[in-house]
C-alpha cells in the first residue's frame, strides 16, 4: 500500500446495477475504482503489478469469475480476489478458496462486510508492513485522523457498533462506516478487531 501508485478496486460484474452500487460504496470511502462488465473486458486492460484488489462476480456470460480467477493464478498475477455471487453454494465456495480467494460473499452482501474484505485485500496486497508496526508509528498515524475520525475512533475503542456511534454523534450509520474505514486505513489495521487487539496489547505493556 505504501506506493506512489494509488491502489484500485477492480469490479467485474455483468449486472450494471451491482457494478454501480459497489463502485458508489467503495468511492464513498475515498478509494479508486474501475468497473468492467465481463471477465474478458478486464483481461484486455489488465496491468500486471498494479496495486489493488478484485471484486469478482461468479456467474457471468462468457467467462465465469472462477475461470478468470484461475487464469490470473496461471499468469502469476498477485491480485487479492473477493468473490461475489447471488447463487452461492458450498462447492463453489470451496473452489474459490482453493484458488486463493480472500473471501466469498453472497449477494445481497452487507456494505461493511464488503468494505472490510476490501480493506483486508488492500492491506494484504501491501505486504507485511503491519508486522513492523511500533507504538511510535501508531501514534504518528493517530495524529493524522480528522476530528470526526478521532471521535469515531474513541467510540470504537469502547466496543460501540456503527449504529450506536451514529446515535452518539448524530450522524448516519453509513457515514460512521465511511469514517471507520478511513481511520482503519490510516492506522494500518485491517479490522476493528485488530485495532482493539493492538490497543489491548499497548495497555498490557504499560
PAZAPA-4460 file (N, C-alpha, C; in steps of 0.05 Angstrom, whole numbers, plus 32768, in hexadecimal, padded with zeros to 4 digits):
% residues 206
    n_x    n_y    n_z   ca_x   ca_y   ca_z    c_x    c_y    c_z   seq   type   mol
   8010   7FE8   8000   8000   8000   8000   8011   8019   8000     1      X     A
   8029   8018   800B   803A   8030   800B   8047   8032   7FF0     2      X     A
   8038   803E   7FDD   8041   803F   7FC1   8039   805A   7FB5     3      X     A
   8048   8062   7FA1   8041   807B   7F93   8029   8077   7F82     4      X     A
   8022   805E   7F7C   800A   8058   7F6C   7FF3   8051   7F7E     5      X     A
   7FDD   8060   7F7B   7FC6   805B   7F8C   7FBA   803F   7F86     6      X     A
   7FB4   8031   7F9B   7FA7   8017   7F98   7F8B   801A   7F8C     7      X     A
   7F84   8007   7F7B   7F6A   8008   7F6D   7F59   7FF0   7F74     8      X     A
   7F40   7FF4   7F7A   7F2D   7FDE   7F7D   7F20   7FD8   7F62     9      X     A
   7F27   7FC1   7F56   7F1C   7FBA   7F3C   7F02   7FAA   7F41    10      X     A
   7EED   7FB2   7F33   7ED3   7FA5   7F37   7ECB   7F98   7F1C    11      X     A
   7EC7   7F7E   7F1D   7EBF   7F6F   7F04   7EA5   7F61   7F0A    12      X     A
   7E8F   7F6B   7EFD   7E74   7F61   7F01   7E64   7F68   7EE9    13      X     A
   7E54   7F56   7EDE   7E45   7F5C   7EC6   7E2A   7F69   7ECC    14      X     A
   7E24   7F6E   7EE5   7E0C   7F7C   7EED   7E12   7F9A   7EF2    15      X     A
   7E07   7FAB   7EE1   7E0E   7FC8   7EE2   7E08   7FD3   7EFD    16      X     A
   7DF1   7FCC   7F08   7DE8   7FD7   7F22   7DFB   7FCF   7F38    17      X     A
   7E04   7FB6   7F38   7E16   7FAD   7F4D   7E31   7FBB   7F4A    18      X     A
   7E3B   7FBD   7F32   7E55   7FCB   7F2E   7E54   7FE7   7F38    19      X     A
   7E3E   7FF5   7F31   7E3B   8011   7F39   7E39   8014   7F57    20      X     A
   7E2A   8002   7F63   7E27   8002   7F81   7E41   7FFE   7F8F    21      X     A
   7E51   7FEA   7F86   7E6A   7FE5   7F93   7E7D   7FFC   7F8F    22      X     A
   7E7E   8007   7F77   7E90   801E   7F72   7E89   8036   7F83    23      X     A
   7E6F   803B   7F86   7E66   8052   7F96   7E6E   804D   7FB3    24      X     A
   7E6B   8035   7FBD   7E72   802F   7FD9   7E90   8032   7FDD    25      X     A
   7EA0   8027   7FCC   7EBD   8028   7FCF   7EC8   8044   7FCC    26      X     A
   7EBD   8053   7FB9   7EC6   806E   7FB5   7EBD   8081   7FCC    27      X     A
   7EA8   8079   7FDA   7E9F   8089   7FF1   7EB3   8089   8008    28      X     A
   7EC5   8076   8008   7EDA   8075   801D   7EF5   807E   8011    29      X     A
   7EF4   808A   7FFA   7F0C   8097   7FEF   7F1E   8085   7FDF    30      X     A
   7F15   806D   7FD7   7F26   805B   7FC7   7F1F   805E   7FAA    31      X     A
   7F33   8058   7F9A   7F31   8059   7F7C   7F25   803F   7F72    32      X     A
   7F13   8040   7F5F   7F07   8028   7F53   7F09   8029   7F34    33      X     A
   7F08   8011   7F29   7F05   800D   7F0C   7EF2   7FF6   7F08    34      X     A
   7EDE   7FF9   7EF7   7EC9   7FE5   7EF4   7EC9   7FD9   7ED8    35      X     A
   7EC3   7FBF   7ED7   7EC2   7FB1   7EBD   7EAA   7F9E   7EBD    36      X     A
   7E9D   7F9C   7EA5   7E85   7F8C   7EA3   7E8A   7F6E   7E9C    37      X     A
   7EA3   7F67   7E98   7EAA   7F4B   7E92   7EC7   7F45   7E99    38      X     A
   7ECD   7F2C   7E9C   7EE8   7F23   7EA3   7EFB   7F2B   7E8C    39      X     A
   7EF2   7F28   7E73   7F03   7F2E   7E5C   7F0A   7F4C   7E5B    40      X     A
   7EF6   7F5D   7E62   7EFB   7F7A   7E61   7F10   7F81   7E76    41      X     A
   7F10   7F73   7E8C   7F24   7F78   7EA1   7F40   7F6F   7E98    42      X     A
   7F41   7F57   7E8C   7F5A   7F4C   7E83   7F67   7F5D   7E6D    43      X     A
   7F56   7F6A   7E5D   7F60   7F7A   7E46   7F71   7F92   7E50    44      X     A
   7F6B   7F9C   7E68   7F79   7FB4   7E72   7F8A   7FAE   7E8A    45      X     A
   7F8C   7F95   7E92   7F9B   7F8D   7EAA   7FB8   7F96   7EA9    46      X     A
   7FC1   7FA3   7EBE   7FDD   7FAC   7EC0   7FEA   7F9C   7ED7    47      X     A
   7FF9   7F87   7ED1   8006   7F77   7EE6   8017   7F89   7EF9    48      X     A
   8015   7F84   7F13   8024   7F93   7F26   8016   7FAC   7F31    49      X     A
   8000   7FB3   7F25   7FF2   7FCB   7F2E   7FE5   7FC4   7F49    50      X     A
   7FE9   7FD5   7F5E   7FDE   7FCF   7F78   7FC0   7FD1   7F79    51      X     A
   7FB3   7FC0   7F89   7F97   7FC1   7F8D   7F8B   7FA6   7F94    52      X     A
   7F71   7FA3   7F8F   7F64   7F89   7F94   7F4D   7F87   7F80    53      X     A
   7F42   7F6F   7F7E   7F2D   7F69   7F6A   7F14   7F5F   7F78    54      X     A
   7EFE   7F6D   7F73   7EE3   7F64   7F7D   7ED6   7F58   7F64    55      X     A
   7ED1   7F3D   7F66   7ECB   7F2D   7F4E   7EB1   7F1D   7F52    56      X     A
   7E9F   7F21   7F3F   7E86   7F11   7F3E   7E8C   7EF5   7F33    57      X     A
   7E7E   7EE1   7F3D   7E83   7EC5   7F35   7E76   7EBF   7F1A    58      X     A
   7E5C   7EC5   7F18   7E4D   7EBD   7F00   7E4A   7ED4   7EED    59      X     A
   7E59   7ED2   7ED7   7E58   7EE6   7EC2   7E57   7ED9   7EA7    60      X     A
   7E4C   7EE7   7E93   7E4C   7EDC   7E78   7E68   7EDB   7E6D    61      X     A
   7E6E   7EC7   7E5D   7E89   7EC4   7E52   7E9A   7EB6   7E66    62      X     A
   7EAD   7EC4   7E72   7EC0   7EB8   7E85   7EB6   7EBD   7EA1    63      X     A
   7EB3   7EA8   7EB1   7EAA   7EAB   7ECD   7EBF   7EB7   7EDE    64      X     A
   7EB7   7EC1   7EF6   7ECA   7ECC   7F08   7EDF   7EB8   7F12    65      X     A
   7ED6   7E9F   7F16   7EE9   7E8B   7F1F   7EFE   7E85   7F0A    66      X     A
   7EF6   7E84   7EF0   7F09   7E80   7EDB   7F1D   7E97   7ED9    67      X     A
   7F12   7EAF   7EDC   7F24   7EC7   7EDB   7F38   7EC5   7EF2    68      X     A
   7F2F   7EBD   7F09   7F41   7EBB   7F20   7F57   7EA6   7F1B    69      X     A
   7F50   7E90   7F0F   7F64   7E7C   7F08   7F78   7E87   7EF4    70      X     A
   7F6F   7E96   7EE1   7F81   7EA1   7ECD   7F95   7EB5   7EDA    71      X     A
   7F8B   7EC5   7EED   7F9D   7ED7   7EFB   7FB2   7EC8   7F0A    72      X     A
   7FAB   7EB1   7F16   7FBE   7EA1   7F24   7FD3   7E95   7F11    73      X     A
   7FC9   7E8C   7EF9   7FDB   7E81   7EE5   7FEF   7E96   7EDB    74      X     A
   7FE5   7EAF   7ED9   7FF6   7EC5   7ED0   8008   7ED0   7EE7    75      X     A
   8005   7EC4   7EFF   8014   7ECC   7F17   8010   7EEA   7F1D    76      X     A
   7FF7   7EF2   7F1B   7FF0   7F0E   7F22   7FE6   7F0E   7F3E    77      X     A
   7FF5   7F1B   7F50   7FEF   7F1A   7F6C   7FDB   7F31   7F73    78      X     A
   7FC2   7F2C   7F6D   7FAD   7F40   7F72   7F98   7F33   7F85    79      X     A
   7F96   7F3C   7F9E   7F82   7F30   7FB0   7F66   7F31   7FA4    80      X     A
   7F57   7F1B   7FA7   7F3D   7F18   7F9B   7F27   7F14   7FB0    81      X     A
   7F12   7F23   7FAD   7EFA   7F20   7FBD   7EE4   7F16   7FAB    82      X     A
   7ED9   7EFF   7FB0   7EC5   7EF3   7F9E   7EA9   7EFB   7FA8    83      X     A
   7E98   7F04   7F95   7E7C   7F09   7F9B   7E6A   7EF7   7F8A    84      X     A
   7E54   7EEE   7F96   7E41   7EDE   7F86   7E25   7EE0   7F92    85      X     A
   7E12   7EDF   7F80   7DF6   7EDE   7F89   7DEC   7EC2   7F8A    86      X     A
   7DFD   7EAF   7F83   7DF5   7E93   7F82   7E0A   7E82   7F91    87      X     A
   7E13   7E8B   7FA7   7E29   7E7D   7FB5   7E21   7E62   7FBF    88      X     A
   7E34   7E50   7FBD   7E31   7E35   7FC9   7E4C   7E2C   7FD3    89      X     A
   7E4C   7E17   7FE3   7E65   7E0E   7FF0   7E7A   7E06   7FDC    90      X     A
   7E74   7DF7   7FC7   7E8A   7DEF   7FB4   7E97   7E08   7FA7    91      X     A
   7E87   7E1C   7F9F   7E93   7E34   7F93   7EA4   7E43   7FA7    92      X     A
   7E9B   7E44   7FC0   7EAB   7E52   7FD5   7EC5   7E43   7FD9    93      X     A
   7EC4   7E29   7FDA   7EDC   7E19   7FDE   7EF0   7E1D   7FC7    94      X     A
   7EE5   7E1D   7FAE   7EF6   7E20   7F97   7F03   7E3C   7F97    95      X     A
   7EF3   7E50   7F9E   7EFE   7E6B   7F9E   7F14   7E6E   7FB3    96      X     A
   7F10   7E62   7FCA   7F24   7E64   7FDF   7F3D   7E54   7FD8    97      X     A
   7F3A   7E3D   7FCB   7F51   7E2D   7FC2   7F61   7E3D   7FAD    98      X     A
   7F54   7E4D   7F9D   7F62   7E5E   7F8A   7F6F   7E76   7F96    99      X     A
   7F6A   7E7A   7FB1   7F78   7E8F   7FBF   7F67   7EA8   7FC3   100      X     A
   7F4C   7EA6   7FC0   7F3B   7EBD   7FC5   7F3E   7EC6   7FE2   101      X     A
   7F3F   7EE0   7FE7   7F41   7EEA   8002   7F27   7EE7   8011   102      X     A
   7F11   7EEA   8003   7EF7   7EE8   8010   7EE2   7EE0   7FFB   103      X     A
   7ECB   7ED6   8005   7EB5   7ECD   7FF4   7E9C   7ED8   8000   104      X     A
   7E8F   7EEC   7FF3   7E78   7EF9   7FFE   7E60   7EF4   7FEC   105      X     A
   7E49   7EEF   7FF9   7E31   7EEA   7FE9   7E1F   7F03   7FE8   106      X     A
   7E15   7F09   7FD0   7E02   7F1F   7FCD   7DE7   7F17   7FD9   107      X     A
   7DDA   7F2A   7FE6   7DE2   7F46   7FEB   7DF6   7F47   8002   108      X     A
   7E0D   7F53   7FFD   7E22   7F56   8011   7E1D   7F6E   8023   109      X     A
   7E29   7F6E   803A   7E27   7F86   804C   7E3E   7F99   8044   110      X     A
   7E37   7FB2   8043   7E4B   7FC6   803A   7E65   7FC4   804A   111      X     A
   7E63   7FC3   8065   7E7B   7FC3   8075   7E8B   7FA9   8072   112      X     A
   7E7C   7F93   806D   7E8A   7F79   8068   7E9B   7F7B   804F   113      X     A
   7E90   7F87   803A   7EA0   7F8A   8022   7EB7   7F9D   8025   114      X     A
   7EB2   7FB4   8033   7EC8   7FC7   8038   7EDE   7FBB   8049   115      X     A
   7ED7   7FAB   805D   7EEB   7F9E   806D   7EFC   7F8A   805D   116      X     A
   7EEE   7F7C   804B   7EFD   7F69   8039   7F10   7F78   8027   117      X     A
   7F06   7F8E   801C   7F17   7F9E   800A   7F2F   7FA9   8019   118      X     A
   7F2A   7FB3   8032   7F40   7FBD   8042   7F55   7FA7   8048   119      X     A
   7F4C   7F8F   804F   7F5E   7F78   8053   7F6E   7F73   803A   120      X     A
   7F60   7F73   8023   7F6E   7F6D   8009   7F83   7F82   8003   121      X     A
   7F7D   7F9B   8007   7F90   7FB0   8000   7FA8   7FB0   8013   122      X     A
   7FA3   7FA9   802D   7FB9   7FA7   803F   7FCB   7F8F   8039   123      X     A
   7FBE   7F79   8030   7FCD   7F61   8028   7FDE   7F67   8010   124      X     A
   7FD3   7F76   7FFD   7FE1   7F7D   7FE5   7FF9   7F90   7FEB   125      X     A
   7FF8   7F9C   8003   800E   7FAF   800A   8025   7FA1   8017   126      X     A
   8024   7F87   801D   803B   7F79   8028   8038   7F76   8046   127      X     A
   804F   7F74   8054   8050   7F6D   8070   8056   7F84   8082   128      X     A
   804E   7F9C   807A   8055   7FB4   8089   8049   7FB3   80A5   129      X     A
   8031   7FA6   80A8   8024   7FA6   80C2   8035   7F99   80D8   130      X     A
   8046   7F86   80D0   8056   7F78   80E3   806A   7F8A   80F0   131      X     A
   8071   7FA0   80E3   8086   7FB1   80ED   807B   7FCA   80FC   132      X     A
   8060   7FC9   8101   8054   7FE1   810E   805F   7FE5   812A   133      X     A
   8064   7FFD   8131   806E   8004   814C   805C   8018   8159   134      X     A
   8060   801D   8173   8050   8031   8181   8053   804C   8174   135      X     A
   806C   8053   816D   8071   806E   8162   8062   8071   8147   136      X     A
   8063   805D   8136   8056   8060   811C   8038   8061   8120   137      X     A
   802D   8052   8133   8011   8053   8138   8008   806F   8141   138      X     A
   8017   807B   8154   8011   8095   815D   8012   80AA   8147   139      X     A
   8026   80A6   8135   8029   80B8   811E   8010   80B6   810C   140      X     A
   8008   809D   8107   7FF0   8098   80F6   7FD7   80A3   8103   141      X     A
   7FD6   80A0   811E   7FBF   80AA   812C   7FBC   80C9   8129   142      X     A
   7FD2   80D6   8128   7FD2   80F3   8125   7FC7   80FD   810A   143      X     A
   7FC5   80EA   80F7   7FBB   80F2   80DC   7F9D   80F1   80DA   144      X     A
   7F90   80E6   80EF   7F73   80E4   80EE   7F66   8100   80F0   145      X     A
   7F50   8103   80E1   7F41   811C   80E3   7F32   811C   80FE   146      X     A
   7F27   8133   8105   7F19   8135   811F   7F02   8121   8120   147      X     A
   7EF3   811E   810B   7EDC   810B   810B   7EE6   80EE   810C   148      X     A
   7EFC   80E8   80FD   7F07   80CD   80FE   7F11   80C6   811A   149      X     A
   7F1C   80DA   8128   7F25   80D5   8143   7F0D   80D0   8156   150      X     A
   7EF7   80DE   8151   7EDF   80D9   8161   7ED5   80BC   815D   151      X     A
   7ED5   80B3   8143   7ECC   8098   813D   7EE0   8084   814A   152      X     A
   7EFA   808A   8148   7F0E   8079   8154   7F09   8075   8172   153      X     A
   7F04   808B   8180   7F00   808A   819D   7EE7   8078   81A4   154      X     A
   7ED3   8079   8193   7EBC   8068   8197   7EC2   804B   8191   155      X     A
   7ED1   8046   817C   7ED8   802B   8174   7EE8   801C   8189   156      X     A
   7EFA   802B   8196   7F0C   801F   81AA   7EFC   8015   81C2   157      X     A
   7EE4   801E   81C5   7ED3   8015   81DB   7EBE   8000   81D1   158      X     A
   7EC2   7FF7   81B9   7EB2   7FE1   81AF   7E97   7FE9   81A4   159      X     A
   7E93   8003   819E   7E79   800C   8194   7E75   8003   8176   160      X     A
   7E5D   7FFD   816F   7E56   7FF6   8154   7E52   800F   8143   161      X     A
   7E50   800B   8129   7E4C   8023   8117   7E32   8030   811E   162      X     A
   7E1D   8021   8123   7E03   802D   812A   7E04   803D   8144   163      X     A
   7E12   8032   8158   7E15   8040   8171   7E25   805A   816E   164      X     A
   7E3A   8058   815E   7E4A   8070   8159   7E3A   8085   814A   165      X     A
   7E2A   807C   8137   7E1A   808E   8127   7E07   809E   8139   166      X     A
   7DFB   8090   814C   7DE9   809E   815F   7DF9   80B1   8171   167      X     A
   7E10   80A8   817A   7E20   80B8   818C   7E2A   80D2   817E   168      X     A
   7E31   80D0   8165   7E3D   80E7   8156   7E28   80F5   8145   169      X     A
   7E0F   80EB   8145   7DFA   80F7   8135   7E00   80F8   8117   170      X     A
   7E0B   80E2   810D   7E10   80DF   80F0   7E05   80C4   80E7   171      X     A
   7E05   80BF   80CD   7DF9   80A6   80C3   7E0D   808F   80C7   172      X     A
   7E02   8076   80CA   7E14   805F   80CC   7E27   805C   80B4   173      X     A
   7E1E   8063   809C   7E2F   8061   8085   7E46   8075   8086   174      X     A
   7E41   808C   8091   7E57   80A0   8095   7E6B   8096   80AA   175      X     A
   7E60   8089   80BE   7E72   807D   80D2   7E84   8068   80C5   176      X     A
   7E78   8057   80B4   7E88   8042   80A7   7E9D   804E   8095   177      X     A
   7E97   8064   8088   7EAB   8072   8077   7EC2   807C   8088   178      X     A
   7EBB   8089   809E   7ED1   8093   80B0   7EE0   807B   80BC   179      X     A
   7ED3   8066   80C3   7EE0   804E   80CE   7EF4   8043   80BA   180      X     A
   7EEB   8041   80A1   7EFD   8036   808C   7F16   8047   8089   181      X     A
   7F12   8062   8088   7F28   8074   8085   7F3C   8072   809C   182      X     A
   7F32   8071   80B5   7F44   8070   80CC   7F53   8056   80CE   183      X     A
   7F46   8040   80C7   7F54   8026   80C7   7F6A   8026   80B2   184      X     A
   7F64   8032   809B   7F79   8033   8086   7F90   8045   808F   185      X     A
   7F8A   805B   809C   7FA0   806D   80A5   7FB0   8060   80BB   186      X     A
   7FA3   8050   80CC   7FB1   8043   80E2   7FBE   8029   80DA   187      X     A
   7FBB   8021   80C0   7FC7   8009   80B6   7FBE   7FF0   80C4   188      X     A
   7FA4   7FEE   80CA   7F99   7FD6   80D5   7F82   7FCD   80C3   189      X     A
   7F7E   7FB3   80C2   7F6B   7FA8   80AE   7F4F   7FA6   80B8   190      X     A
   7F4B   7FA8   80D3   7F30   7FA6   80DE   7F2F   7FB2   80F9   191      X     A
   7F17   7FB7   8103   7F14   7FC1   811E   7F1F   7FAD   8133   192      X     A
   7F1B   7F94   812D   7F26   7F7F   813F   7F44   7F82   8142   193      X     A
   7F52   7F85   812C   7F6F   7F88   812D   7F77   7FA1   813C   194      X     A
   7F67   7FB7   8138   7F6D   7FD0   8146   7F6A   7FCC   8164   195      X     A
   7F55   7FBF   816C   7F50   7FBB   8189   7F66   7FA8   8195   196      X     A
   7F6E   7F94   8186   7F84   7F83   8190   7F9D   7F92   8193   197      X     A
   7FA3   7FA4   8180   7FBB   7FB4   8182   7FBA   7FC7   819A   198      X     A
   7FA3   7FD4   819E   7FA0   7FE6   81B5   7FA2   7FD6   81CF   199      X     A
   7F97   7FBE   81CF   7F99   7FAD   81E8   7FB6   7FA6   81ED   200      X     A
   7FC5   7FA1   81D7   7FE2   7F9B   81DB   7FF1   7FB2   81E6   201      X     A
   7FEA   7FCA   81DD   7FF7   7FE3   81E7   7FF2   7FE5   8205   202      X     A
   7FD9   7FE1   820D   7FD1   7FE4   8229   7FE1   7FD0   823B   203      X     A
   7FE4   7FB7   8231   7FF2   7FA3   8241   800F   7FA9   8244   204      X     A
   801B   7FB9   8232   8037   7FBF   8233   803D   7FD6   8246   205      X     A
   8028   7FE5   824E   802C   7FFC   825F   802E   7FF4   827C   206      X     A
***
